[in-house]
């Protein structure tokens, strides 16, 4: 199952011209431990979220940025090898001189695909090699020639130890609310999906994967590309970004789950307030949060 979504805010540029623009492409692969699967650790979903870099002024308002997303979910009938070879083909489209490819735990994601494959994966191995070579450069400035980077190591607001991506996102005023995990972990959800093929679980897994890729792209955008810009939410006229707002806008016609009350709770000020209060309550005063 492949879902593609696009958000275009370039008024004077056709899609044919956008490919020449600088872009951040964030890759996130999900895998789950399941003894029923062909391999113990089976990759089952990949999210690829692209943000095109443009002159944005003083505020980082993602409503004014152009974004594209490609999501690929492994179907029950699809072999692991077929899935991985399709991922290899998809990723090949994103390697060019105008693209910075990033991820959170990117090396682990790429090596999992190689480990589970029976065939050589030229594109993925090229990315792994670029990941290793990036250490020849100083700092995390994509202008120095990087093609690959990891938000664990290559950002200024660095994640330390076992700190989650969510923690750094909160420090940067990026709120990635995951209502899907209120009752069940991602791994348990996928294992349950293998048993019951429930469409709602499948869509939740896809949204989780999309959000992880999007969140990683935003962390790099704010930390390394526009560190002097203020994150801004035009919907609420406040200084933060909510990933779910854009996911809903881009995906509501493709993914039924996005139109449920469970997901829409995260689009309200009340839902955002509850999220901040749970994980980092001091942010409420810092950003001037008002209900």
Secondary structure, DSSP 8 states (H G I E B T S, - for coil): -EEEEEE---TT--HHHHTTS-EEEEEEEEEEE-TTSSSSEEEEEEEEEEEE-----SEE-GGGS-EEEEEEE--TTS-HHHHHHHHHHHHHTT-STTEEEEESSHHHHHHHHHHT-SS--HHHHHHHHHHHHGGGSSSS-GGG--SEEETTTSSSS---TT--HHHHHHHTTEE---GGGSSS-HHHHHHHHHHH--HHHHHHHHHHHHHHHHHHHHHHIIIII-TTSEE-BTTTTBS-EEHHHHHHHHHTTT-GGGGSHHHHGGGSHHHHHHHHHHHHTHHHHHTT---
